[in-house]
Amino acid sequence: VITLLKDMLKQLEKEQEDDEEIYDKMACWCETNDKEKTKSIAEAEARIGDLTNKIEELTATSALLNTEIKNHEKEVAKNQDSLDKATALREKQLAEFNAEEKDLLESISALKAAITVLSKHHGASLLQMPRSHMLGVAATLQHEMSKHASLLEGVLTRSERRVAASFVQAPTDYFDAAPTFKQSYAPQSGEIFGILRQMKETFESN
């Protein structure tokens, strides 16, 4: 019986040792697992904090970029408006230039025709110039002087303007007056010729 009891005691002691070993292993596993869990939680919380900060940073950057985009859109719209206005102005200036060029070409052509008419009559033969031709030259001279008054400013002298005005006022009488002993018809026609040619050259240079 004593031997049996001793054997049972040994068995119980052995089982106790085994239980203690298992307990120690379990305790170690729990402790290790708890540390790992705590570390993972801490890392996750730190990561969440970093991501939260990043989100806030990106949100602020996005708001700034949206503001910059709106400002750029306003600037683009402003520049487009300026470009449209500049284009419209250039088109207007081109149209005005083309119209002015066409007008000057027509004026040059009219003056050439008037010069040609006068060139066919010299001296006393001016008295035989058809009245319609004389009126046509006078009308051309008056029209071009009136139409391009600003362009002719400073080109024609006062004396030339008085001669032109005298001729325009009474073209058929301008050459009718018989020249004096020292005069001839040539100086009178030459003055009109000179005025017409000077006007034509001025228009051509513009």
NORVEN-V612621 format. One line per field, one symbol per residue. ss: DSSP state (H for helix, E for strand, - for the rest). phi: phi as a letter, one per 20 degrees, with the letter a starting at -180 (. if undefined). psi: psi as a letter, one per 20 degrees, with the letter a starting at -180 (. if undefined). A space follows every 50 residues. Layout:
ss: ???
phi: ???
psi: ???
//
This chain:
ss: -HHHHHHHHHHHHHHHHHHHHHHHHHHHHHHHHHHHHHHHHHHHHHHHHH HHHHHHHHHHHHHHHHHHHHHHHHHHHHHHHHHHHHHHHHHHHHHHHHHH HHHHHHHHHHHHHHHHHHH---HHHHHH--HHHHHHHHHHHHHHHHH--- -------HHHHHHHHHHHH-HHHH----------HHHHHHHHHHHHHHHH HHHHH-
phi: .fffffffffffffffffffffffffffffffffffffffffffffffff ffffffffffffffffffffffffffffffffffffffffffffffffff fffffffffffgfffffffecclffffefggffffffffffffffffdgf fefneefffffffffffffbffefdfffffgedbfgffffffgfffffff fffffe
psi: gggghgghgggggghgggghghgggggggggghggggggggggghggggg hghgggghgggggghgghggghgggggghggggggggggghghggggggg ggghhhgggghgggggghiipqchihhjpphhgghgggggggghhghlgh hipigprhghhggghgghhmhhigjhppqahjrrhghghhgggggghggg hgghi.
//
